[in-house]
């Protein structure tokens, strides 16, 4: 088989595969868009409300984590300060 013809067949195979995949993706996307556009407004509002509640819940959890981190930071810094005062200075001997 001619090398040029083999290369041409290779590129043709890739092109056909890519075009078929893009066609299937375009078809599925257009079907999904039509389904989403056909939804009644009440369902979308319900989804939006649930999403907002989930975000609010996550916000509360993140704030709790931040408060816990601040608390641990204060506790550790207090302990390090107490430990620093309890240890003798490095240059002095007893």
Wavefront OBJ file of the C-alpha trace (Angstrom):
o trace
v 0.000 0.000 0.000
v 1.218 3.475 -0.809
v 2.442 5.428 2.239
v 0.565 8.556 1.192
v -2.659 6.593 0.872
v -2.155 5.034 4.319
v -1.620 8.467 5.873
v -4.706 9.759 4.065
v -6.776 6.848 5.411
v -5.439 7.481 8.912
v -6.464 11.158 8.826
v -9.799 10.291 7.264
v -10.485 7.810 10.079
v -9.654 10.391 12.728
v -11.799 13.001 10.981
v -14.803 10.687 10.706
v -14.491 9.619 14.343
v -14.227 13.212 15.560
v -17.158 14.353 13.427
v -19.374 11.496 14.607
v -18.488 12.228 18.250
v -19.189 15.938 17.803
v -22.486 15.162 16.070
v -23.608 12.895 18.905
v -22.575 15.494 21.500
v -24.424 18.249 19.632
v -27.559 16.092 19.349
v -27.548 15.166 23.048
v -26.894 18.771 24.073
v -29.744 20.111 21.969
v -32.100 17.469 23.428
v -31.063 18.409 26.953
v -31.520 22.123 26.279
v -35.025 21.487 24.955
v -35.871 19.433 28.059
v -34.564 22.160 30.365
v -36.451 24.862 28.492
v -39.656 22.826 28.681
v -39.527 22.557 32.489
v -42.166 24.517 34.348
v -40.936 27.467 36.383
v -41.959 25.888 39.690
v -39.454 23.083 39.327
v -36.676 25.518 38.562
v -37.592 27.618 41.587
v -37.583 24.506 43.759
v -34.146 23.546 42.464
v -32.896 27.087 43.027
v -34.236 27.132 46.585
v -32.629 23.785 47.391
v -29.354 25.000 45.929
v -29.492 28.186 48.024
v -30.200 26.140 51.164
v -27.248 23.886 50.419
v -24.969 26.890 49.913
v -26.208 28.470 53.154
v -25.564 25.216 55.005
v -22.063 25.005 53.572
v -21.425 28.625 54.534
v -22.371 27.844 58.131
v -20.059 24.835 58.197
v -17.159 26.850 56.792
v -17.725 29.522 59.449
v -17.714 26.829 62.152
v -14.449 25.463 60.787
v -12.922 28.945 60.739
v -14.004 29.563 64.341
v -12.534 26.227 65.410
v -9.281 27.034 63.669
v -9.096 30.429 65.387
v -9.769 28.763 68.756
v -7.031 26.171 68.231
v -4.657 28.911 67.123
v -5.333 30.864 70.340
v -4.931 27.756 72.520
v -1.664 26.770 70.871
v -0.224 30.275 71.038
v -1.173 30.528 74.748
v 0.476 27.184 75.474
v 3.599 28.176 73.566
v 3.761 31.439 75.521
v 3.413 29.562 78.830
v 6.008 27.028 77.730
v 8.374 29.821 76.714
v 8.028 31.457 80.127
v 8.476 28.143 81.952
v 11.699 27.204 80.167
v 14.928 28.844 81.311
v 16.655 31.245 78.941
v 19.111 29.524 76.622
v 22.150 31.600 77.535
v 21.868 31.189 81.314
v 23.042 28.229 83.382
v 21.393 27.165 86.691
l 1 2 3 4 5 6 7 8 9 10 11 12 13 14 15 16 17 18 19 20 21 22 23 24 25 26 27 28 29 30 31 32 33 34 35 36 37 38 39 40 41 42 43 44 45 46 47 48 49 50 51 52 53 54 55 56 57 58 59 60 61 62 63 64 65 66 67 68 69 70 71 72 73 74 75 76 77 78 79 80 81 82 83 84 85 86 87 88 89 90 91 92 93 94
